[in-house]
């Protein structure tokens, strides 16, 4: 997926009414960045399991691509968090 498609997908995901996208989360894993969509109300127990909204799959980015996406988010004032977890 190219960066323009990712940017468009992010904007569309924040506009959806059936789910509430709170933020994007960037996790550094070595030289790669994993971008996750973080929802506040995705798994409502009252919804039919087969028709309930699903979260978007994580997006794997190189560092340069992640920087470009983060600049886009800053320009659009879209919330995100950065994490750099060390795992044992």
C-alpha positions in Angstrom: 0.0 0.0 0.0 1.4 3.4 -0.9 1.6 6.4 1.5 -1.2 8.3 -0.2 -3.5 5.3 0.2 -2.6 5.0 3.9 -3.2 8.7 4.4 -6.6 8.5 2.8 -7.5 5.4 4.8 -6.6 7.2 8.0 -8.9 10.1 7.2 -11.8 7.8 6.2 -11.4 5.7 9.4 -11.7 8.8 11.6 -14.9 9.8 9.8 -16.7 6.5 10.3 -19.7 6.6 12.6 -20.1 2.9 13.4 -16.7 2.8 15.3 -14.8 5.4 17.2 -11.2 5.7 16.2 -9.4 7.3 19.1 -5.8 7.5 18.0 -3.1 5.9 15.9 -0.2 4.2 17.7 3.3 3.8 16.3 5.4 1.0 17.7 9.1 0.8 16.9 10.4 -2.7 16.2 14.0 -2.6 15.2 14.2 -0.6 11.9 10.5 -1.0 11.3 7.4 0.9 12.6 4.1 -0.8 13.2 1.1 1.6 13.0 -2.0 0.4 14.8 -5.5 1.8 14.8 -6.8 2.2 18.3 -10.6 2.3 18.8 -12.5 3.2 21.8 -15.8 1.3 21.2 -15.1 -1.5 18.8 -16.3 -4.6 20.6 -19.8 -3.7 21.8 -21.3 -6.9 23.2 -24.7 -6.1 21.8 -23.6 -6.5 18.2 -24.0 -9.5 16.1 -20.5 -11.1 15.9 -20.7 -11.6 12.1 -21.7 -8.0 11.3 -19.8 -6.1 14.0 -17.2 -3.6 12.8 -13.6 -4.8 12.7 -10.4 -3.0 13.4 -8.1 -2.2 10.6 -5.0 -4.4 10.2 -1.7 -3.0 11.4 0.4 -1.1 8.8 4.1 -1.9 8.6 6.3 1.1 7.7 9.9 1.9 7.3 11.2 4.8 9.3 11.1 7.4 6.4 7.5 6.4 5.6 6.5 6.7 9.3 8.0 10.2 9.5 5.9 11.2 6.4 2.7 9.8 7.9 3.4 11.5 11.3 4.0 14.9 9.5 0.6 14.4 7.7 -1.1 13.6 11.1 0.5 16.7 12.6 -0.7 18.8 9.7 -4.3 17.4 9.9 -4.2 17.5 13.8 -5.0 13.8 14.0 -4.0 12.3 17.3 -1.3 9.6 17.6 1.1 8.1 20.1 4.6 6.8 19.7 5.9 3.9 21.6 9.4 2.3 21.8 8.9 -0.7 23.9 11.8 -3.0 24.8 10.7 -6.7 25.0 12.7 -9.3 26.8 
